[in-house]
Amino acid sequence: MRRGIAATALVATLSLAAAGCGGDGDSGDGGNGGKGGSGELSGTVTFWDTSNEAEKAFFEKTAEAFEKEHPKVDVRYVNVPFGEANGKFKNAAGGGGSGAPDVMRTEVAWVADFAKIGYLAPLDGTGAVEDKDDFLEQPWGSTQYDGKTYGVPQVTDTLALFYNKKLLKEAGVEVPESFADIKASAAKFEKDGVTPFYMRGDDPYWFLPFLYGEGGDMVDDEAKKITIDDGPGAGAFEAIRDLVDSGAATTDITDGWENMQKSFKDGKVAMMINGPWAIEDTLAGKEFKDEKDNLGVAAVPAGGKAQGAPQGGHNLSVYAGSKNLDASYAFVEYMSSAKVQKATTEELSLLPTRTSVYAEASVKDNQMVQFFKPAVDKAVQRPWIAEGNSLFEPIRVQLADVLTGKTKPRAAADKVGEEYAKLLKDGDWK
């Protein structure tokens, strides 16, 4: 996006302020995490991990393994709830740096946002981006902003259809290829008191397969055009409302994650849309813990015109105001290394971001990788713009209004478009 002089000056000011502020870590007395550095790594690296309950123990254990390789470095592991992490980081970094981490697990859409306001250290030329040609093209794209690298891909993902094989078999229902198929299956599940599908109504990320399914997108970042208020945007809201009104889907505009997971794990709903991060938690449910093969995964259903799921994932970024940059760079390199990514897949079935890791037998033979890797390869690229993460909030508000009957689908799409125009006013968007 084209930025004016005022915006550029603001970023420069923030960058200088960040550089003069420290994270929680004490400065080391030497380092070799950045190219050209020398001496043994030491000091403290505070790591904010945003992984979920089923994943955090593994990442904490992995962070401790880094300390064994670098005995003079103390890694302070902090698990920060994903929904709170963005705001907490901005508050800490923008408040002089007090309490900010040295390294943070950033959602792919956060990188450009944080980089634009000067809160992330550029990683080009540091040890953090060693073997960068080994990273898959899709996740690597999310680490770039204004020609520089501000993150290293840790895991990649997309959304898929999770289904209970036993419930589908008992109902005589084939794995649906479209949302229309799900709607048509409602009567077959009714005799068993099962709702076919859980539609997450509180998180706009789950709206995207419906938007892509109608042939649309949030914006066209190359043409600098807002597109969500075109026909496909209204069609996506309409498709969601129709699934719920028909009785084929249940939904909730609050606590969607907990309600969805419980409903699916307990066999109250037969299908849901979710990602690789949900596998371990799902398999712990009563419908799957003794029959892990009962969990099926398929491509997200198609809409009226297309089929598509968003590219997701997480990167590792370094705070620009860290007092221990060398150790932070080295920590990012370790946590994104092929060795760690291989172990991550073996333990959690999360998808690696390095090409070389997919050649490992334990990764190649992983059942979830076998499905999700082709899906990730075909995932729809989200707009890697600084405002990318902000584009979700207007959808969240309107999705709730549509599901509660407060707003009609066409009006909801128009309202989202109006909010986008306000968010994207810094530039020549149309």
URHU-V397338 format. One record per helix or strand. SS is the DSSP state (@ for helix, = for strand). FROM is the first residue (numbers start at 1). TO is the last residue. If there is no record, write none. Layout:
ss->SS from->FROM to->TO
ss->SS from->FROM to->TO
This chain:
ss->@ from->5 to->19
ss->= from->31 to->31
ss->= from->34 to->34
ss->= from->38 to->38
ss->= from->43 to->49
ss->@ from->56 to->69
ss->= from->73 to->79
ss->@ from->82 to->94
ss->= from->103 to->107
ss->@ from->110 to->116
ss->= from->120 to->120
ss->= from->126 to->126
ss->@ from->127 to->129
ss->@ from->132 to->134
ss->= from->135 to->135
ss->@ from->137 to->141
ss->= from->144 to->145
ss->= from->148 to->149
ss->= from->152 to->157
ss->= from->159 to->164
ss->@ from->165 to->171
ss->= from->178 to->178
ss->@ from->179 to->184
ss->@ from->186 to->190
ss->= from->195 to->200
ss->@ from->204 to->213
ss->= from->219 to->220
ss->= from->225 to->226
ss->@ from->231 to->245
ss->= from->249 to->252
ss->@ from->256 to->265
ss->= from->269 to->275
ss->@ from->276 to->283
ss->@ from->292 to->294
ss->= from->295 to->298
ss->= from->302 to->302
ss->= from->310 to->310
ss->= from->312 to->319
ss->@ from->325 to->335
ss->@ from->338 to->348
ss->= from->351 to->351
ss->= from->354 to->354
ss->@ from->355 to->359
ss->@ from->361 to->364
ss->@ from->367 to->377
ss->= from->380 to->380
ss->@ from->388 to->403
ss->@ from->409 to->423
